[in-house]
């Protein structure tokens, strides 16, 4: 059984938090295994000490659908506390917000992927905490896509944005607490940071191994399988290929009206272990190609240990480029508040990569070229491990 950081915190409230004004960075997915919200657990364990809430992209209720759809500040209908949105008029918390508390508790469901913006909300909160002399306590949770595999190229400096601020691979294999430790230690944040660890979590575990209930952290992350495919399928946000938004299986379904199943499958040039591409048609109710029939696939993960989500989606991206040079297009800016740079480059984290794919580069050779960087990252991240 996995015991969460929030559960440890409220079971044994530390003396260091006695009398401190507390804030909580969270959203509706921040619950214990009994599905009680962390805000309620903290208010019960620390009566009168919780003073405000912060919430990341998609809003407190994870109700905002897409990139650059902002949420406003609000009043929490349960506690009556102010909720400060960090994906609205600001993405970096202000000094006035930090006047409300002494210690920021962080209880966020992350999905183990470089481009998931909750990570950068955490980083901004840590930077401001260091600036204003506030303590940050991360209540740790499982990485739903495991803590062993690392995959993809490291982010390059010219692709820094709110979907990538640090030279991380697409799939980093760290928990949120370990990520916080790495960012704090390697990139000069220097916050007063503490992590309340889990019990029972091991690096080999995927979310379905934890025995915990899944609560969707964002509106298009409805189940653990979505999280498994997301480190690859997210790249289609930067193209005119539907990534399945507006369907019941976002990121698992993908396609476009102009695709032909056999053409795509016949053009795949690298082995794709641990998955099966099942041809189908779907009709999104919103977002790209809304109301139009799309030919595409459902990406079934048959072996999570063997599955390479980034390779799989890069191979598909290359096939679309090769087979449909006229119909396939890139999404135009803006994307995550970047108004000039190509969204696909920001997601891939390397502006050369799409050109290499378009030129027919062998993805296995690209992966080999990334290994020195991945090796250095893997060695570095071990210094911040909290779990076997």
C-alpha positions in Angstrom: 0.0 0.0 0.0 1.3 3.5 -0.9 0.8 6.2 1.7 0.8 9.7 0.3 2.7 12.7 1.6 -0.5 14.5 2.5 -1.5 11.4 4.6 1.8 11.4 6.5 1.5 15.2 7.1 -2.0 15.0 8.7 -1.3 11.8 10.6 1.7 13.3 12.4 1.6 17.1 12.2 5.2 18.4 12.5 5.9 20.7 15.4 7.7 23.0 12.9 4.3 24.0 11.5 2.7 24.8 14.8 1.2 28.3 14.7 2.4 28.9 11.1 0.0 30.4 8.5 -0.3 27.8 5.8 -1.1 28.1 2.0 -1.8 25.1 -0.2 -1.0 24.7 -3.9 -3.6 22.2 -5.2 -6.5 21.5 -7.4 -9.5 19.2 -7.3 -7.3 16.1 -7.8 -5.4 16.8 -4.5 -7.0 14.1 -2.3 -6.1 11.3 0.0 -6.9 7.7 -0.8 -10.3 8.2 0.8 -11.0 11.0 -1.8 -11.2 13.7 0.9 -9.6 16.9 -0.4 -6.3 17.9 1.0 -7.6 21.3 2.0 -10.1 19.5 4.3 -7.5 17.2 5.7 -5.2 20.2 6.4 -7.9 22.3 8.0 -8.8 19.4 10.3 -5.1 18.7 11.3 -4.1 22.4 11.6 -7.3 24.2 12.8 -7.3 27.9 11.8 -3.9 27.8 10.1 -4.8 27.5 6.4 -5.2 31.0 5.0 -5.3 30.7 1.2 -5.1 28.3 -1.8 -3.1 28.5 -5.0 -4.1 26.6 -8.2 -2.2 25.9 -11.4 -3.3 25.7 -15.1 -6.9 24.5 -15.7 -8.4 26.0 -12.6 -9.2 24.7 -9.1 -11.8 22.3 -10.5 -9.6 21.4 -13.5 -12.5 22.8 -15.6 -10.5 24.9 -18.1 -9.9 22.8 -21.2 -6.8 24.0 -23.1 -3.7 26.1 -23.5 -4.1 29.8 -22.7 -7.6 29.4 -21.3 -7.2 31.3 -18.1 -8.8 30.9 -14.7 -9.6 33.8 -12.4 -9.0 34.2 -8.7 -12.0 33.0 -6.7 -13.3 32.2 -3.2 -13.3 28.5 -2.3 -17.0 27.6 -1.8 -16.1 25.1 1.0 -13.6 26.9 3.2 -14.3 30.5 2.2 -10.6 31.0 1.6 -9.2 33.0 -1.3 -8.0 30.9 -4.2 -5.2 32.6 -6.2 -5.0 31.5 -9.8 -1.5 31.0 -11.2 -2.7 30.6 -14.7 -4.6 33.9 -15.3 -3.5 37.4 -14.9 -0.2 36.0 -13.5 1.7 32.7 -13.7 4.3 33.8 -11.1 2.8 34.5 -7.6 3.1 38.1 -6.4 4.5 39.5 -3.2 1.0 40.4 -2.1 -0.1 36.8 -2.4 2.8 35.7 -0.2 1.8 38.1 2.5 -1.0 35.7 3.4 1.2 32.8 4.7 4.4 31.6 6.2 4.6 28.1 4.7 3.5 26.9 1.3 2.3 23.3 1.1 2.3 21.7 -2.3 0.0 18.8 -3.1 -0.2 18.4 -6.8 -0.8 15.3 -9.1 1.9 15.5 -11.7 2.2 13.2 -14.8 5.9 12.8 -15.2 6.3 14.8 -18.4 8.5 17.8 -19.1 5.8 19.9 -20.8 3.1 19.5 -18.1 3.0 23.0 -16.7 2.3 22.2 -13.0 6.1 21.7 -12.8 6.8 25.3 -13.8 4.1 26.6 -11.4 6.0 24.8 -8.7 9.3 26.3 -9.9 7.9 29.9 -9.9 6.4 29.3 -6.4 9.8 28.1 -5.1 11.6 31.1 -6.6 9.3 33.5 -5.0 9.4 31.6 -1.7 13.2 32.0 -1.8 12.8 35.7 -2.5 10.3 36.3 0.3 11.7 34.0 2.9 8.9 31.5 2.9 9.2 27.8 3.4 8.0 25.2 0.8 6.8 21.8 1.8 6.1 19.4 -1.1 3.7 16.5 -0.1 4.9 13.8 -2.4 2.8 11.6 -4.8 3.6 8.8 -7.3 4.9 9.6 -10.7 2.1 7.8 -12.6 4.5 6.7 -15.5 7.1 5.2 -13.1 10.4 6.2 -11.7 12.8 4.2 -13.8 12.5 5.1 -17.5 14.0 8.3 -18.8 13.2 9.1 -22.5 13.7 11.8 -25.0 16.1 14.7 -25.8 17.0 17.3 -23.2 15.4 20.7 -23.6 17.6 23.2 -25.5 18.0 26.8 -24.3 16.3 28.3 -27.4 13.1 26.4 -26.6 12.7 27.6 -23.0 9.1 28.5 -22.3 6.3 27.7 -19.8 6.3 24.1 -21.2 10.0 23.8 -20.6 12.2 25.9 -18.4 15.0 23.4 -17.6 17.1 20.9 -19.5 14.9 17.9 -18.7 14.1 15.0 -21.0 10.4 14.5 -22.0 10.0 11.7 -19.5 12.1 12.4 -16.4 11.2 9.5 -14.0 11.0 11.6 -10.9 8.3 12.3 -8.3 7.1 15.9 -7.8 9.1 16.0 -4.5 12.3 14.7 -6.2 11.8 17.2 -9.0 11.5 20.0 -6.5 14.8 18.9 -4.9 16.5 18.7 -8.3 15.4 22.1 -9.4 16.3 23.6 -6.1 19.7 22.1 -6.0 20.8 22.3 -9.6 19.3 25.5 -10.9 20.0 28.0 -8.1 16.5 28.4 -6.7 17.7 28.1 -3.1 14.3 27.8 -1.4 13.9 26.5 2.1 12.5 23.2 0.9 11.2 20.1 2.6 9.6 17.0 1.1 7.1 14.8 3.0 7.7 11.5 1.5 5.5 8.5 0.7 5.7 5.0 2.1 5.4 2.0 -0.1 6.2 3.6 -3.5 8.9 2.0 -5.6 10.5 3.3 -8.8 9.2 0.4 -10.9 5.6 1.2 -10.1 3.1 2.6 -12.5 0.0 4.3 -11.2 -2.1 1.1 -11.4 0.4 -0.6 -9.1 -0.2 1.8 -6.3 -3.7 0.9 -5.2 -4.6 4.6 -5.2 -7.7 6.0 -6.8 -7.1 8.1 -10.0 -8.5 11.6 -9.9 -7.9 13.5 -13.1 -5.5 16.4 -12.6 -6.5 18.2 -15.8 -9.6 17.8 -18.0 -7.8 15.8 -20.7 -6.1 13.4 -18.3 -9.1 11.2 -17.5 -7.2 7.9 -16.6 -3.8 6.5 -15.9 -3.5 5.2 -19.5 -3.7 8.8 -20.7 -0.7 9.6 -18.6 1.2 6.6 -20.1 0.8 7.9 -23.7 1.0 11.6 -22.9 4.9 11.9 -23.0 4.6 11.3 -26.7 1.1 12.2 -27.8 1.4 15.7 -26.4 3.5 16.6 -29.4 0.4 16.6 -31.6 -0.7 19.7 -29.8 1.8 21.5 -32.0 0.2 20.2 -35.3 -3.2 20.0 -37.1 -3.5 16.3 -36.0 -6.3 15.9 -33.4 -4.8 14.7 -30.2 -8.3 13.5 -29.2 -9.5 16.6 -27.4 -13.2 16.7 -27.7 -13.4 12.9 -27.3 -13.7 10.6 -24.3 -10.1 9.3 -24.8 -7.8 12.4 -25.3 -4.3 11.5 -26.3 -5.2 7.8 -26.7 -7.2 8.7 -29.9 -5.6 10.8 -32.6 -6.1 11.5 -36.3 -7.3 13.8 -39.0 -9.8 13.7 -41.9 -7.0 13.3 -44.5 -5.2 10.3 -42.9 -5.3 6.8 -44.4 -4.6 4.0 -42.0 -2.7 1.7 -44.3 -0.5 4.5 -45.6 0.5 5.5 -42.1 1.2 2.0 -40.8 3.1 1.0 -44.0 5.4 4.1 -43.5 6.5 3.3 -40.0 10.3 2.7 -39.9 11.2 1.8 -36.3 10.0 -0.9 -34.0 7.4 0.4 -31.5 7.5 -2.0 -28.5 4.7 -2.3 -25.9 1.9 -0.9 -27.9 -0.7 -1.5 -30.6 -2.1 1.1 -33.1 -5.7 0.1 -33.7 -7.3 1.9 -36.7 -10.6 3.7 -36.1 -12.6 6.8 -36.9 -13.8 9.4 -34.5 -15.5 12.8 -34.5 -14.3 15.4 -32.0 -17.0 17.5 -30.4 -14.6 20.4 -29.8 -11.1 21.6 -30.6 -9.4 20.5 -33.9 -11.7 19.1 -36.6 -14.8 19.5 -34.3 -17.8 17.9 -35.9 -15.7 16.3 -38.7 -15.0 12.6 -39.1 -11.3 11.8 -38.5 -9.4 8.7 -39.5 -6.8 7.7 -37.0 -5.9 5.3 -34.3 -6.3 4.4 -30.7 -2.9 3.9 -29.1 -3.2 0.8 -26.8 -0.4 0.2 -24.3 0.1 -3.5 -24.1 3.3 -3.6 -22.0 4.0 -0.4 -20.0 7.5 -1.5 -19.1 8.5 -1.9 -22.8 6.5 1.0 -24.1 8.4 4.0 -25.5 5.8 6.8 -25.7 8.2 9.5 -27.1 9.6 7.2 -29.8 6.1 6.1 -30.8 4.8 9.6 -31.3 7.9 10.8 -33.0 7.6 7.9 -35.5 4.0 8.8 -36.1 4.9 12.5 -36.6 7.5 11.6 -39.1 5.0 9.4 -41.0 2.5 12.2 -41.2 5.2 14.6 -42.5 6.3 12.1 -45.1 3.0 10.9 -46.3 1.0 14.1 -46.2 3.3 17.0 -47.1 0.4 19.2 -48.3 -2.3 18.4 -45.7 -0.1 18.1 -42.6 0.6 21.5 -41.0 2.1 22.9 -37.8 0.1 24.8 -35.3 0.8 28.6 -35.5 1.6 30.7 -32.4 0.6 31.6 -29.8 1.2 28.6 -27.6 1.6 28.9 -23.8 2.2 32.7 -24.0 4.9 32.4 -26.7 3.7 34.5 -29.6 6.5 34.0 -32.1 8.2 30.6 -31.7 6.8 27.5 -33.4 4.7 25.6 -30.8 6.0 22.2 -32.0 9.6 23.3 -31.3 8.6 24.3 -27.8 7.0 21.0 -27.1 9.9 18.9 -28.6 12.4 21.1 -26.8 14.8 21.2 -29.7 14.2 23.4 -32.8 16.3 21.1 -35.0 14.3 18.0 -34.3 11.4 18.6 -36.5 13.7 19.4 -39.4 15.7 16.2 -38.8 12.4 14.2 -38.8 11.2 15.9 -42.0 14.6 15.0 -43.6 14.0 11.3 -42.8 16.4 10.9 -39.9 16.4 7.4 -38.3 14.8 7.9 -34.9 17.1 5.3 -33.4 20.1 7.3 -34.5 18.6 10.4 -32.9 18.0 8.5 -29.7 21.6 7.4 -29.7 22.8 11.0 -30.2 20.7 12.0 -27.1 22.3 9.4 -24.9 25.3 11.5 -23.5 22.8 14.1 -22.3 20.4 11.5 -21.0 23.3 9.7 -19.2 24.3 13.0 -17.5 20.8 13.7 -16.5 20.3 10.2 -15.2 23.4 10.4 -13.0 22.4 13.8 -11.7 18.8 12.8 -10.9 20.0 9.9 -8.7 21.4 12.4 -6.2 17.8 13.5 -5.5 16.1 10.1 -5.3 13.9 9.6 -2.2 12.8 6.0 -3.1 14.3 2.7 -4.1 
